[in-house]
Amino acid sequence: MKLISIVFLFFLIIGSARAQSPAGNTEFIPSGIRQYQFALPKQGAEIKDLQYVPSGEPVKGTLSPDGNRVILENYRKGSRVKMNVNYTDGTSEELIKSPCFIDPVSYEL
């Protein structure tokens, strides 16, 4: 009887640990994050020539509605991107962002 109780308790603990695992539960992890973002140092008005570094392959991206972020579509994780940005104050610059500054877009419920 004691052995059966121990075995039952063991499977109960294992089952509850797997239930808490985000890898086994697709509600917590999106199957394919498609949008990534990075912040601009100041409010942007326009972005141009968005491309991967060093290949020069174009990246599909847009400026966020508030002008503070760049949203990348189907970004290749681990790649650097380069672009020219015009700011609302009339200045412009070329930015290069490394992958550590590019984050998945999160949607709040």
RALINTA-V256854 format. One record per residue. N is the residue number from 1. RES is the residue in one small letter. BURIAL is 1 if it has 24 or more other C-alpha atoms within 12 Angstrom, else 0. Layout:
((N;RES;BURIAL) (N;RES;BURIAL))
//
This chain:
((1;m;0) (2;k;0) (3;l;0) (4;i;0) (5;s;0) (6;i;0) (7;v;0) (8;f;0) (9;l;0) (10;f;0) (11;f;0) (12;l;0) (13;i;0) (14;i;0) (15;g;0) (16;s;0) (17;a;0) (18;r;0) (19;a;0) (20;q;0) (21;s;0) (22;p;0) (23;a;0) (24;g;0) (25;n;0) (26;t;0) (27;e;0) (28;f;0) (29;i;0) (30;p;0) (31;s;0) (32;g;0) (33;i;0) (34;r;0) (35;q;1) (36;y;1) (37;q;1) (38;f;1) (39;a;1) (40;l;1) (41;p;0) (42;k;0) (43;q;1) (44;g;1) (45;a;1) (46;e;1) (47;i;1) (48;k;1) (49;d;1) (50;l;1) (51;q;1) (52;y;1) (53;v;0) (54;p;0) (55;s;0) (56;g;0) (57;e;0) (58;p;0) (59;v;1) (60;k;1) (61;g;1) (62;t;1) (63;l;1) (64;s;0) (65;p;0) (66;d;0) (67;g;0) (68;n;1) (69;r;1) (70;v;1) (71;i;1) (72;l;1) (73;e;1) (74;n;0) (75;y;1) (76;r;1) (77;k;0) (78;g;0) (79;s;1) (80;r;1) (81;v;1) (82;k;1) (83;m;1) (84;n;1) (85;v;1) (86;n;1) (87;y;1) (88;t;0) (89;d;0) (90;g;0) (91;t;0) (92;s;0) (93;e;0) (94;e;0) (95;l;1) (96;i;1) (97;k;1) (98;s;0) (99;p;0) (100;c;0) (101;f;0) (102;i;1) (103;d;1) (104;p;1) (105;v;0) (106;s;0) (107;y;0) (108;e;0) (109;l;0))
//
